[in-house]
Amino acid sequence: MTGPIGTYVVDIRTGRVGRFMGEAGSRLLLRPVGGGREWECEPDAVRLATAVERISATTAYVNARSRGEVT
């Protein structure tokens, strides 16, 4: 169970933190923190993100945006 749409999760295959956006067949759709292209993940390869993981991913995105690396 991932929770409602918008829930922060971790793709345990890659370690990436994303937001749960819905389902595509039997796979989950995850979107990077700060937006961007969604990726698909198997439901058994996802776990809920901890508060530290959510904050870290958000901080990394904000810092990258301030450096002009992302829009």
C-alpha positions in Angstrom: 0.0 0.0 0.0 1.4 3.4 -1.0 -1.3 5.7 0.3 -3.2 8.4 -1.5 -2.0 10.2 -4.6 0.9 12.6 -3.6 2.3 10.3 -1.0 6.1 10.3 -0.9 7.6 6.9 -1.6 11.0 5.4 -2.2 11.7 3.2 -5.3 13.9 0.6 -3.5 15.5 -0.5 -6.8 17.0 2.9 -7.4 16.8 4.7 -4.0 14.9 7.5 -5.7 12.3 9.4 -3.8 9.1 10.2 -5.7 5.5 11.0 -5.3 2.8 8.3 -6.0 0.7 9.6 -8.9 -1.5 6.5 -9.7 -1.4 3.2 -11.3 -0.8 2.0 -14.9 -2.1 -1.6 -15.0 -0.2 -3.5 -12.3 2.6 -0.9 -12.0 2.8 2.3 -9.9 3.5 5.7 -11.4 6.0 7.8 -9.5 7.0 11.4 -10.2 10.3 13.0 -9.0 10.1 15.5 -6.2 9.7 18.9 -7.8 8.0 17.5 -10.9 9.3 15.9 -14.1 8.8 12.8 -16.0 7.1 9.9 -14.3 8.6 6.5 -14.0 6.9 3.1 -13.4 7.7 0.8 -10.6 6.5 -2.6 -9.4 4.4 -2.3 -6.2 6.6 -4.6 -4.3 9.6 -2.4 -5.0 8.2 0.7 -3.2 8.0 1.7 0.4 6.8 4.8 2.2 9.5 7.5 2.5 10.6 8.6 5.9 10.4 12.3 7.0 14.2 12.6 6.6 14.0 11.2 3.0 11.2 13.6 2.1 13.1 16.6 3.4 16.4 15.5 1.8 14.8 15.0 -1.6 13.0 18.4 -1.4 16.1 20.2 -0.3 18.2 18.6 -3.1 15.6 19.8 -5.6 15.4 23.3 -4.2 19.2 23.6 -4.2 19.4 22.3 -7.8 16.8 24.9 -8.9 18.7 27.7 -7.2 21.8 26.7 -9.1 19.8 26.8 -12.4 20.2 23.0 -12.9 16.4 22.4 -13.1 13.5 24.7 -13.9 
